[in-house]
Amino acid sequence: MNFESNITQLETIIDELEKGSQTLDEIVAKYKQGMDLACACTNMLKDAEQEIRIFEDGKMQAYQGREAIGN
């Protein structure tokens, strides 16, 4: 999934949780799903930030992801 899709799905989960009509098990499952999406979004933002930093630093190398860069 892409960042925008994850954010849209996360917003839907938040709306559902705010309604408060779910069982405890459903709330926990939605919470876990939301946390997974939030983590995925955070990682996507970190990747984008690192890619921009590489460009800003004038490094002309292929972007390999956070693991290859050491983050």
KAGIHU-V702393 format. One record per helix or strand of 2 or more residues. SS is the DSSP state (@ for helix, = for strand). FROM is the first residue (numbers start at 0). TO is the last residue. If there is no record, write none. Layout:
ss->SS from->FROM to->TO
ss->SS from->FROM to->TO
This chain:
ss->@ from->2 to->18
ss->@ from->23 to->55
ss->@ from->65 to->68
